[in-house]
């Protein structure tokens, strides 16, 4: 599974403060903690409180690139902010994200092509959050079709089924899992699947337990990637063990240590 660390986000008080004060040490420490814990890439979001998101996202990218070459996932709802981050990217980038709305796709797909970036497509539109599997798959197919028409390689596309909080949308979770599985048959080559994991436990009491239980179930349905907190050791251990049980890793008694050493 491809892991994108979620912690460099201005919505977290320590990160928001570091962005405001331009405290590079806090940003770099957070980046290294996530990479050392198992992150393959880092989500970078200056947060809604940023008054200068274009310069703030560039400052974040520069700060992180000083100490690592892992891919960065530029996370913003504003295309101009995304492009400002892409302009100074030294390594592989991921755009987080586009919706299924044509006006969004017509801007962000060419941007991903221009900068040779991977793209996350959310199965959501101006009409709102889909309420069942069929609606999610319809939006996913629209994203794939648009990408194909614009010549964007589908193997560089991640589709997000939009995970809903368990405490308000419990009846939708089974559909979401099945949607992940059916993403694989939308096209050939097939797009990859991704979830924003922490959404499942938002507002609940046992967040870590719910996160890791859903993640292991989603892996069984073919999940390829997740945006999550890699410093949650129990979560990462559960994911590694799930992949072992699914025969994606070779067993040995020290498989947790062996996997982390290999990834590092």
Helices and strands as residue ranges (DSSP letters): E 2-9, H 13-21, H 24-37, E 41-45, H 53-65, E 71-75, H 79-86, E 93-98, H 102-114, E 118-122, E 124-125, E 128-129, H 133-149, G 154-156, E 157-160, G 170-172, H 173-182, G 183-185, E 192-196, G 197-201, H 207-220, E 225-228, H 233-245, H 255-263
